């Protein structure tokens, strides 16, 4: 009886040598290609080149090597079909029992904007997906392995008295098809952003940012306890190579919930707006307080105290590592979860005193200027848009980015600082929103109201309840004031300056009202709804 054979051809060689040695020790002959074959030989393993099996050399710098009946016949032959077995015997085709393949690193190449178009094309694997799909189709007879994480379990299954379990074979096949689907989806999405012009193909300049068809390859990170409510099921997914919450580490605490993740995302988006130490405390995706400070601890305490009652049971976001001082401040009251780029060893010991506190580490730095797509489901469809960025506040005001003073009085230097702070934060509050801030801390937030007057009234009520004076504050509105009544409310609350996009048919009336009230008013020319 012929010895079993394994075909190994991998781009990611982690775990390859122990896996290949395990197969060899179990009586498998190893067949391989190119760099994989070299790595196996250097490890002292006997390897048969694919070209020796096909009796045809690898050609075109490796573009053509495994696309051959001697390979695919050995993979696709059904052992229980006499016709398949006879055809293999007639043509001298040896059967292949294990196919371990992972694909050219197209996703990594596409993630690097410096990769030229020609380089992208060369990273499109042809033979690899064909091998994977063939093996997955014939899963009842061939084990298909696309991830080094499965090497140990494959060897363990081979050792079973009855051989690999049918359910295990089928699970490998499903994951193999998911792997090739994700790979093809990444290629399609990347090429959708390429434009063909007189000087060749240019990345990132397609006429439309959105392809006619969209494939979103997602891998499940984990099941969640439930969705927004206990009767709803939920799971957490991410795209391959994703940053932020797609690559987060959960250091401790209760299992994350669906709403925890939404709030962690909201917190991270806010603190990403700031270069200086910043903190946000979130409830139901809205900030109940946000602040900058001299340190992570200082920023957090000031954000929490902006609305201490609402902050109870909130979600905390920081744009600095949690140190021991910040950790002591966090555990001094009840907080559900915290997200930060890092946590020191001393801070972990402090946070560990609250074992139910969810602590998440995620690096969002690469996403600070990212404007890639965001997806949102609606009934029976999906909406896609580019991510909103407060680009017009990325540099210090008062000059540039379309920002202009429209009143007789220009803001003072302190008011400019406060207006820029308020504007960056206002974009992350549910519409309709009007917020009041100082130069480095929220004072009152009117979020998610049906009218701007209601938003102003809510913010003023919150300030009264907290005993916070709004005298000398500034205000920001995510969209223009349609009537002067909202602006009058802002002035009556004690604000001395206000920022909003402008663009109302009543702008001149609003400007006159601001001049009448002695307000400095700034138009940004850019709306920031958040629904």
C-alpha positions in Angstrom: 0.0 0.0 0.0 1.5 3.4 -1.0 2.6 5.8 1.8 0.3 8.8 2.5 1.4 12.1 1.0 1.2 15.7 2.3 1.6 18.7 0.0 3.0 21.7 1.9 3.2 25.1 0.3 3.0 28.0 2.8 3.8 31.7 2.8 3.5 31.9 6.6 6.1 29.3 7.8 5.4 29.6 11.5 5.0 26.1 13.0 5.9 24.5 9.6 8.9 22.4 10.7 7.3 20.7 13.7 4.2 20.0 11.7 6.2 18.6 8.8 8.3 16.5 11.1 5.1 15.2 12.8 3.7 14.1 9.4 7.0 12.5 8.4 7.2 10.6 11.7 3.7 9.3 11.0 4.8 7.9 7.6 3.8 10.7 5.3 5.9 11.6 2.2 6.3 15.3 1.9 5.8 17.2 -1.4 6.6 20.9 -1.5 7.4 23.9 -3.6 10.0 26.7 -3.7 10.8 28.4 -0.4 8.8 25.8 1.6 10.8 23.0 0.2 14.1 24.8 1.0 13.0 25.4 4.6 12.1 21.7 5.0 15.4 20.5 3.6 17.3 22.9 5.8 15.6 21.3 8.8 16.8 17.9 7.6 13.5 16.6 6.2 13.2 14.6 3.0 11.1 16.5 0.5 9.9 15.7 -3.0 9.7 18.7 -5.3 6.4 19.4 -7.0 8.2 19.5 -10.3 9.3 15.9 -9.7 5.7 14.9 -9.3 4.4 16.8 -12.3 7.5 16.0 -14.4 7.4 19.7 -15.5 9.5 22.5 -14.1 8.3 25.4 -12.1 8.1 28.2 -14.7 7.7 32.0 -15.0 9.4 32.7 -11.6 7.1 30.3 -9.8 3.8 31.6 -11.3 3.1 28.1 -12.6 4.0 25.1 -10.5 1.1 23.3 -8.9 -1.5 23.9 -11.6 -1.2 20.4 -13.0 -3.3 17.2 -13.3 -0.6 15.2 -11.4 -1.3 17.5 -8.4 -5.0 18.2 -8.7 -5.9 14.7 -9.7 -4.1 13.4 -6.5 -6.2 15.9 -4.4 -9.6 15.5 -6.1 -9.7 11.7 -6.5 -12.5 10.2 -4.5 -11.2 7.1 -2.8 -14.6 5.4 -2.9 -15.2 6.0 -6.6 -13.7 3.2 -8.8 -13.6 5.5 -11.8 -11.5 8.1 -10.0 -9.1 5.5 -8.5 -8.7 3.8 -11.9 -8.0 7.2 -13.7 -5.4 8.0 -11.1 -3.8 4.6 -11.5 -3.9 4.7 -15.3 -2.1 8.1 -15.4 0.3 7.4 -12.6 -1.2 10.0 -10.3 -0.3 9.5 -6.6 -3.0 10.4 -4.1 -2.5 13.4 -1.8 -4.0 13.1 1.7 -3.0 16.4 3.4 -2.9 19.8 1.8 -1.3 22.5 4.0 -1.4 25.9 2.2 -1.6 29.5 3.2 -1.6 32.2 0.6 0.6 35.0 -0.6 0.5 37.9 1.8 -1.8 40.1 -0.4 -3.6 41.7 2.6 -0.3 42.8 4.2 0.9 44.2 0.8 -2.4 46.1 0.3 -2.3 47.5 3.8 1.0 49.2 2.9 0.2 52.3 0.8 3.8 52.2 -0.6 3.2 48.9 -2.3 3.0 49.7 -6.0 0.2 48.4 -8.2 2.6 45.9 -9.9 3.6 44.6 -6.5 0.0 44.1 -5.5 -0.6 42.0 -8.6 2.3 39.7 -7.8 0.9 39.1 -4.4 -2.3 37.6 -5.9 -2.0 33.9 -5.3 -3.4 31.6 -8.1 -2.1 28.1 -7.3 -2.7 28.3 -3.6 -6.4 29.0 -3.7 -6.8 26.3 -6.3 -5.1 23.8 -4.0 -7.2 24.9 -1.1 -10.5 24.7 -2.9 -9.7 21.3 -4.4 -8.8 19.9 -1.1 -11.8 21.4 0.7 -14.1 20.0 -2.0 -12.7 16.6 -1.4 -12.7 17.0 2.4 -14.0 13.5 3.1 -10.6 12.2 1.8 -8.2 15.1 2.1 -7.3 17.2 5.2 -7.0 20.8 4.2 -5.1 23.1 6.5 -4.9 26.9 6.0 -3.8 28.0 9.4 -0.7 27.1 11.5 -3.1 27.2 14.5 -4.5 23.9 13.3 -1.3 21.9 12.9 -1.4 20.3 16.3 -5.0 19.3 16.1 -4.5 17.8 12.6 -1.6 15.6 13.9 -3.8 14.6 16.9 -6.7 13.6 14.6 -4.4 11.6 12.4 -3.4 9.6 15.5 -7.0 8.6 16.1 -7.6 4.8 15.7 -10.3 5.5 13.0 -8.4 8.4 11.6 -9.7 12.0 11.5 -13.3 12.4 12.4 -15.7 13.4 9.6 -16.8 16.5 11.6 -13.2 17.6 11.9 -12.6 17.2 8.2 -15.7 19.2 7.4 -14.8 22.0 9.8 -11.4 22.3 8.2 -13.1 22.5 4.8 -15.5 25.2 5.9 -12.7 27.3 7.2 -10.7 26.7 4.0 -13.5 28.1 1.9 -13.9 31.1 4.3 -10.2 31.6 3.9 -10.2 31.8 0.1 -13.4 33.9 0.2 -11.8 36.4 2.5 -8.7 36.5 0.3 -10.7 37.1 -2.9 -12.8 39.7 -1.1 -9.6 41.6 0.0 -8.4 41.5 -3.6 -11.7 42.8 -5.0 -11.9 45.6 -2.4 -8.3 46.7 -3.1 -8.6 46.7 -6.8 -11.9 48.7 -6.6 -9.8 51.6 -5.5 -7.4 51.5 -8.5 -7.8 53.8 -11.5 -6.5 52.9 -14.9 -5.1 56.1 -16.5 -2.8 57.1 -19.3 0.2 56.7 -17.1 -0.7 53.3 -15.8 -2.7 52.0 -12.8 -2.8 54.2 -9.7 -3.9 53.0 -6.2 -6.3 55.0 -4.1 -7.7 57.2 -6.9 -10.8 55.4 -8.2 -13.6 57.6 -9.4 -15.9 56.1 -6.8 -14.8 55.0 -3.3 -17.4 52.3 -3.3 -17.3 49.3 -5.6 -20.4 48.0 -7.4 -20.2 44.9 -5.2 -18.8 44.8 -1.7 -17.3 41.7 0.0 -16.4 42.1 3.6 -14.3 39.2 4.9 -14.8 38.9 8.7 -13.5 36.5 11.2 -15.3 35.9 14.5 -13.3 37.0 17.5 -15.8 35.6 20.0 -19.4 35.1 20.9 -20.9 37.7 23.1 -23.2 37.0 26.1 -26.0 38.7 24.2 -26.9 41.7 22.1 -28.3 45.0 23.2 -30.8 43.0 25.3 -30.6 39.5 26.8 -33.0 38.0 24.3 -30.7 39.0 21.4 -27.7 36.9 20.4 -24.5 38.6 19.3 -20.9 38.0 18.2 -17.8 40.1 17.7 -16.1 40.1 14.3 -13.2 41.8 12.7 -11.5 42.1 9.3 -8.2 40.5 8.8 -5.3 42.7 9.9 -7.7 45.1 11.6 -6.4 47.5 14.3 -8.2 49.1 17.2 -11.0 46.9 18.6 -10.3 44.4 15.8 -7.0 43.6 17.5 -7.8 44.4 21.1 -6.6 42.4 24.2 -9.0 41.9 27.1 -6.8 41.8 30.2 -9.4 41.1 32.8 -13.0 41.4 33.9 -16.4 40.1 33.0 -17.2 39.0 29.5 -17.6 42.0 27.2 -21.2 42.7 26.1 -22.4 44.1 22.8 -23.2 47.5 24.5 -19.8 47.5 26.2 -18.1 47.3 22.8 -20.2 50.1 21.4 -19.4 52.3 24.3 -15.7 51.4 24.2 -15.7 52.4 20.5 -17.4 55.7 21.4 -14.8 56.4 24.1 -11.8 55.6 21.8 -13.2 57.9 19.0 -13.3 60.9 21.4 -9.8 60.5 22.9 -8.3 60.0 19.4 -9.2 63.6 18.7 -6.5 64.8 21.1 -2.7 64.8 21.1 -2.5 65.8 24.8 -3.6 63.3 27.6 -7.4 63.0 27.2 -10.1 61.0 28.8 -13.8 60.4 28.1 -16.5 58.7 30.3 -19.3 57.2 28.1 -22.9 56.2 28.9 -25.0 54.8 26.0 -22.5 55.9 23.4 -22.7 59.6 24.6 -20.0 61.3 26.7 -21.2 62.3 30.1 -17.8 63.9 30.6 -14.6 64.5 28.7 -11.4 66.4 29.5 -7.7 66.9 28.8 -5.1 67.1 31.5 -1.5 66.9 32.5 -1.6 63.1 32.8 -4.0 60.2 32.2 -5.1 60.4 35.8 -5.7 64.1 35.8 -7.6 63.9 32.5 -9.8 61.0 33.8 -10.6 62.7 37.1 -11.6 65.9 35.4 -13.8 64.0 32.9 -15.5 62.0 35.6 -16.2 65.0 37.7 -17.8 66.8 34.8 -20.9 64.8 35.6 -20.0 62.5 38.5 -23.5 61.1 38.9 -23.8 60.1 35.2 -20.2 58.7 35.2 -21.2 56.0 37.8 -21.1 52.7 35.9 -19.7 54.3 32.8 -17.1 53.3 30.2 -13.7 55.0 30.3 -11.5 55.8 27.3 -7.9 57.1 27.6 -5.3 58.0 24.9 -2.4 57.3 27.3 -1.4 54.1 29.1 -3.0 53.5 32.4 -0.4 54.0 35.1 -0.8 53.3 38.8 -2.2 56.8 39.6 -4.8 56.5 36.8 -5.7 53.0 37.9 -6.3 54.2 41.5 -8.6 56.9 40.3 -10.5 54.5 38.1 -11.1 51.9 40.9 -12.2 54.6 43.3 -15.7 54.5 41.9 -17.8 52.0 39.9 -16.7 51.8 36.3 -17.8 49.1 33.9 -14.9 49.0 31.5 -11.8 51.0 30.5 -9.9 51.1 27.2 -6.4 52.4 26.7 -3.4 51.8 24.5 -1.6 50.1 27.4 -1.6 49.3 31.1 1.5 49.2 33.3 2.3 46.3 35.5 1.7 48.4 38.6 -1.7 49.5 37.2 -2.7 45.9 36.4 -2.2 45.1 40.1 -4.4 48.0 41.1 -7.1 47.3 38.5 -7.1 43.6 39.6 -8.7 44.7 42.9 -11.8 45.1 40.8 -12.0 41.7 39.1 -15.3 42.4 37.4 -13.9 45.6 35.8 -13.3 45.0 32.1 -9.9 46.2 31.0 -9.2 46.4 27.2 -5.9 47.3 25.6 -6.1 48.5 22.0 -3.7 50.5 19.8 -5.8 53.1 17.9 -2.9 55.2 16.8 -2.9 53.9 13.3 -6.6 54.9 13.0 -6.2 58.5 14.1 -6.3 59.8 10.5 -8.1 56.9 9.0 -11.1 57.7 6.8 -11.8 54.2 5.5 -15.3 52.7 5.2 -17.7 52.1 8.0 -20.6 49.8 7.7 -24.0 49.9 9.3 -26.9 47.5 8.9 -30.5 48.6 8.2 -33.5 46.4 7.6 -32.7 44.3 4.6 -29.6 46.4 3.5 -26.3 47.8 4.6 -25.1 51.4 4.5 -21.5 52.2 3.8 -19.7 55.5 4.4 -16.3 57.0 5.0 -15.4 57.6 8.7 -16.1 61.1 10.0 -13.1 63.0 11.0 -13.0 66.5 12.5 -10.2 67.4 10.1 -11.0 71.1 10.2 -9.8 71.1 13.9 -6.7 69.0 13.4 -4.5 72.1 13.7 -4.7 75.0 16.1 -7.3 77.6 15.3 -8.1 80.4 14.3 -6.6 80.1 10.8 -7.3 77.8 7.9 -9.5 74.8 7.2 -12.5 76.9 6.3 -13.0 78.2 9.8 -14.1 81.8 10.0 -15.3 84.4 12.4 -18.7 85.8 11.3 -19.4 88.3 14.2 -18.1 91.7 14.9 -16.2 90.3 17.9 -13.6 87.7 17.3 -12.9 85.1 20.0 -10.2 85.7 22.6 -7.2 83.4 22.7 -8.8 81.5 25.6 -12.1 81.3 23.7 -10.4 79.9 20.6 -8.9 77.1 22.7 -12.2 76.3 24.2 -14.1 76.4 20.9 -11.6 74.0 19.3 -12.0 71.6 22.3 -15.8 71.9 22.1 -15.9 71.4 18.4 -13.8 68.2 18.4 -16.0 66.8 21.2 -19.3 67.9 19.8 -18.8 65.7 16.7 -19.0 62.6 18.9 -22.3 63.5 20.7 -25.6 62.1 19.3 -27.5 64.6 17.2 -29.1 67.0 17.8 -26.5 68.2 20.2 -25.4 71.4 21.9 -22.5 71.2 24.4 -20.9 73.7 26.8 -17.2 73.4 27.7 -14.2 75.2 29.0 -10.9 75.0 27.2 -10.2 71.5 28.5 -13.3 70.0 30.0 -17.0 69.5 29.3 -19.4 71.5 31.5 -22.8 70.4 30.2 -24.0 68.2 27.4 -27.3 68.3 25.6 -27.3 65.1 23.5 -29.7 63.5 21.1 -32.6 66.0 21.2 -35.3 66.6 18.6 -34.5 70.3 18.4 -31.5 72.4 19.2 -33.5 74.4 21.7 -34.3 71.2 23.5 -30.5 70.3 23.4 -29.7 73.7 24.9 -32.4 73.4 27.6 -31.2 69.9 28.5 -27.6 71.0 28.9 -28.6 74.0 31.1 -30.7 71.6 33.2 -27.8 69.2 33.6 -25.6 72.2 34.7 -28.1 73.3 37.3 -28.4 69.8 38.7 -24.7 69.5 39.0 -24.2 73.0 40.4 -22.0 73.9 37.4 -21.8 77.5 36.3 -21.8 78.0 32.5 -20.8 81.7 32.8 -17.8 82.3 30.6 -18.2 78.9 28.8 -18.3 78.3 25.1 -20.9 76.3 23.2 -20.8 74.0 20.1 -23.6 72.7 18.0 -23.0 69.8 15.6 -25.2 71.5 12.9 -26.4 75.1 12.3 -29.0 76.8 14.5 -32.1 77.1 12.3 -33.6 79.9 14.4 -32.2 82.4 16.9 -34.0 80.9 19.9 -31.3 78.3 20.3 -28.6 80.9 20.1 -30.5 83.0 22.6 -30.5 80.1 25.0 -26.8 79.6 24.6 -26.2 83.3 25.5 -28.7 83.2 28.4 -26.8 80.2 29.8 -23.6 82.3 30.1 -21.6 81.3 27.1 -19.5 84.0 25.5 -18.6 82.2 22.2 -20.2 79.6 20.0 -19.1 77.4 17.1 -21.3 75.6 14.6 -21.2 74.8 10.8 -23.3 77.7 9.6 -25.2 77.3 6.4 -28.8 78.2 7.5 -31.0 80.4 5.4 -31.2 82.5 8.5 -27.5 82.9 9.1 -27.6 86.7 8.8 -30.3 86.7 11.5 -28.2 84.5 13.7 -25.1 86.7 13.2 -27.1 89.8 14.1 -28.4 88.0 17.2 -24.9 87.0 18.2 -23.7 90.6 17.8 -26.7 91.8 19.8 -25.7 89.5 22.6 -22.0 90.2 22.4 -21.2 86.7 21.4 -18.2 85.7 19.3 -19.5 83.2 16.7 -17.4 80.9 14.4 -18.6 79.0 11.4 -16.7 75.8 10.4 -18.5 75.1 7.2 -18.7 71.4 8.1 -21.5 69.5 9.8 -20.9 66.5 12.2 -24.2 64.7 12.6 -23.9 61.4 14.6 -27.0 59.2 14.4 
